[in-house]
Amino acid sequence: LSPITYRIDIIKNFFCIFLMGGALLTATSGPGFHLMLPFITTYKSVQTTIQTDEVKNVPCGTSGGVMIYFDRIEVVNFLVPSAVYDIVRNFTADYDKALIFNKVHHELNQFCSVHSLQEVYIGLFDQIDENLKLTLQEDLTSMAPGLIIQAVRVTKPNIPESIRRNYELMESEKTKLLISQQTQKVVEKEAETERIKAIIEAEKMAQVAEIKFAQQIMEKETEKKISEIDDQAFLARQRAKADAEFYTAERAAEANKLKLTPEYLQLMKYKAIAANSKIYFGNEIPQMFVDSGSGSFCSGLSFLLHENVKTCQSLQ
């Protein structure tokens, strides 16, 4: 090394910029060993990896005129190595003061000025970090390309004590209301469950009753069919019996027709007369016997037996 130069060490994740006589040199150097002239040349290290800048105690006035304070706002960002020279040239090595710290103050006050305390503290608080990130990145894209905002984290702001107590009371009442609403929902859900169970039970009973009714109908229909079959069988038996009796009578009539000849009837007539113990004759009886071919035998003959009266119809 020359006695008029000295060595500097640039650690990992940093870039080095040089100034000669206060003027920024165009050359930048990455990590490693570098030489420079003492008293004439100076250098500054610029971090090119992710870093977190903390902006503390940021005052903010709401649209209603209430002054609140954000204790801490964290901005996670990183600088692209190729943009180191341009950003340092335009905003110095302490670029984050102008591009991040001051911008956070400005954008946060812009947000608060158009929103009420209730919106900043409760209603829109969950959107502040994302809105701040988008606004910062939009400005940096045009003002300082290469500086990337990765995330923004905002703490709950401090508000006047009297207002804070009112909000706490309001939150307490809101919590009670939510608990009451949840309890009501649970009761309604239980009632709905009971109603559904009752409906299911009623439907089940109705289905069982319907099945039993259908079963009874089937049993009655079966009994009816059995009765019809029995009736048909009985009718068939009676018809067969009647047919048999008719056939028997018919055959008997045919037999009698062949058997009851005039000669046979004449013989039976005489046998009947001979069997009587008494015979009465009267003035109106012209003759005792009448020929069968000349008319009714009964018109000329009357007789009585001891206990019975026999008519001549039995002889016809």
Sequence and secondary structure as in RCSB ss.txt:
>XXXX:A:sequence
LSPITYRIDIIKNFFCIFLMGGALLTATSGPGFHLMLPFITTYKSVQTTIQTDEVKNVPCGTSGGVMIYFDRIEV
VNFLVPSAVYDIVRNFTADYDKALIFNKVHHELNQFCSVHSLQEVYIGLFDQIDENLKLTLQEDLTSMAPGLIIQ
AVRVTKPNIPESIRRNYELMESEKTKLLISQQTQKVVEKEAETERIKAIIEAEKMAQVAEIKFAQQIMEKETEKK
ISEIDDQAFLARQRAKADAEFYTAERAAEANKLKLTPEYLQLMKYKAIAANSKIYFGNEIPQMFVDSGSGSFCSG
LSFLLHENVKTCQSLQ
>XXXX:A:secstr
  TT EEEEE TTEEEEEEETTEEEEEEE SEEEEE TTTEEEEEEE S EEEEEEEEEEE TTS EEEEEEEEE
EEEE GGGHHHHHHHH TTHHIIIIIHHHHHHHHHHHHTS HHIIIIITHHHHHHHHHHHHHHHHHHHSTTEEEE
EEEE   B  HHHHHHHHHHHHHHHHHHHHHHHHHHHHHHHHHHHHHHHHHHHHHHHHHHHHHHHHHHHHHHHHH
HHHHHHHHHHHHHHHHHHHHHHHHHHHHHHHHHH  HHHHHHHHHHHHHH S     TT   S   GGGS GGGS
     SS    GGGG 
